[in-house]
Amino acid sequence: MRQRAPRNRTLILEDADRTLLREKVMRADWSIPISGEEGRTIQGDAVQVLSRLAPRSVDLMIADPPYNLSKSFNGFKFVERSSVEYEEWLHTWIPAAATVLKPTASLYVCSEWRSSGSVQKEIEKYFTIRNRITWEREKGRGALYNWKNCHEDIWFCTVSDEYHFDVEAVKQRKEVIAPYRDEDGKPKDWNEGTEGNFRLTHPSNLWTDISVPFWSMPENTDHPTQKPEKLIAKMILASSRPGDLVLDPFLGSGTTSVVAKKLGRRYVGIEIEDEYCLLAEKRLAMASRGGDIQGYSGGCFWDRNTLPIQQKQDRTAVASAQIPS
């Protein structure tokens, strides 16, 4: 195992973790129906598992499928293919996803610019597309002969015109640079406090307040395409109620299940790679002791690097990074 810097908080699996956590992962027996999957990480292929879950049982699905790029996921390799072939692959799981969602459910599908058109083409066959969210992924390599790629897309869809969306739960705290006051000198449409001047704004489809997990963040793992907890929290808070069932068919290292647990939702995660299933279970064990979501506090989302208590939150997360017995 390579040596890590002293301040590196990346979550890793020890041999003792693997022994303890492997019992928690649900490995579906394909000879019998899947049951008792709530609150579990299911190891298996998304297409096969989705086809065996209870129809119309899920309130919210968040899907982060492999992008149409050649990438290795701890041994599992996804190979870039033509747009037509990628659309055919998307079609292997999107219809199955439609069958498990309630008529009032919502779906979010992550993508990037090369394959975003293919994703749109396939999901609009089964769902109503409400919006395309673009979020700033500030990490990324520079390019000499092109613009640096630092954004990804999320397609927001619903099964029908009857769906839940809680705009109050996802308002963003914005710093006020040039505050206006009324005739009495009182703040006009903004708040004044010891932590600075701010206003709560309605969320847009352009998210620039997200920090991609990196080595000094307690939520960071070695998964190559890990999504931030803050990113997932926006979708869960907007499109589900406490107690609703949230499903992620491409769970990766567990972010969706972890955030759902922290926010009081029920959850199911599907992941094909054993190592990532174990990482998800370790993170879920940590979340059973509570835990904050970086950048979310006081019922609103803060702009990047503006939350005064963030260092305290980070220390709390590190202190709780032990698996309960």
Order of alpha helices (4+ residues) and beta strands (2+ residues): alpha-beta-beta-alpha-beta-beta-beta-alpha-beta-alpha-beta-beta-beta-beta-beta-beta-alpha-beta-alpha-beta-alpha-beta-beta-alpha
